[in-house]
Amino acid sequence: MPTSTISTKGQITLPARMRKQLGMKPRDRVAIDVIEDAIVIKRAVNFFELRGFLGKSLSPGEERKRMEAAVAKHVMDTRP
């Protein structure tokens, strides 16, 4: 079983073999949970891979554009 050391910042490195086995790349997100006495690390769902679950399916680029526009509008609307 591979081991990893916790850094002073609380970070760990996932072994390359495991990252490769799961197809994980830099900047991929993970979900972390504690189950009994174990830490479970799973690939997090990419929001942009959930195309269409709320209605008409749009391309990831279009989804991102709409999200960015909505955030920008919210920021402008909430400024004093």
C-alpha positions in Angstrom: 0.0 0.0 0.0 1.5 3.3 -1.0 2.0 6.0 1.7 2.2 9.7 1.6 3.4 12.3 4.1 1.3 15.2 5.4 3.1 18.5 4.8 3.1 21.3 7.4 0.3 22.9 5.4 -1.8 19.7 5.7 -1.2 18.7 2.1 -0.6 15.2 0.7 0.6 14.0 -2.7 -1.4 11.3 -4.4 0.9 8.6 -5.8 1.4 8.9 -9.6 0.3 5.3 -10.2 -3.1 6.0 -8.6 -3.5 9.4 -10.4 -2.8 7.6 -13.7 -5.1 4.7 -12.9 -8.0 7.2 -12.3 -7.0 9.5 -15.2 -6.5 12.5 -12.9 -4.7 15.5 -14.0 -3.3 18.7 -12.3 -6.1 21.0 -11.1 -8.7 18.1 -11.1 -10.9 18.4 -8.0 -11.4 15.6 -5.4 -14.1 15.0 -2.8 -12.8 14.0 0.7 -14.9 12.2 3.4 -14.2 10.5 6.7 -15.9 7.1 7.0 -15.3 5.5 10.4 -11.5 5.6 10.8 -10.7 6.1 7.1 -10.2 9.1 4.8 -11.9 8.5 1.4 -10.8 10.5 -1.6 -12.9 10.4 -4.7 -12.9 12.3 -8.0 -15.2 15.2 -7.6 -18.0 15.7 -10.2 -17.1 18.4 -12.7 -20.0 20.8 -12.7 -19.6 21.3 -16.5 -19.9 17.6 -17.1 -23.5 17.7 -15.8 -24.8 19.2 -19.0 -28.5 19.3 -19.4 -29.6 18.1 -15.9 -31.5 21.4 -15.4 -33.0 21.7 -18.8 -31.8 22.1 -22.4 -28.2 20.9 -22.8 -25.7 23.5 -23.7 -22.0 23.2 -24.6 -19.6 23.5 -21.7 -18.3 26.8 -23.2 -21.8 28.3 -23.4 -22.6 27.1 -19.8 -19.4 28.8 -18.6 -20.2 32.0 -20.5 -23.7 32.1 -19.0 -22.4 31.4 -15.5 -19.8 34.2 -15.8 -22.4 36.6 -17.0 -24.7 35.8 -14.1 -21.9 36.2 -11.6 -20.9 39.6 -13.1 -24.5 40.7 -13.0 -24.8 39.7 -9.3 -21.6 41.5 -8.4 -22.8 44.7 -10.1 -26.3 44.4 -8.6 -24.9 44.0 -5.0 -22.5 46.9 -5.1 -23.3 49.8 -2.8 
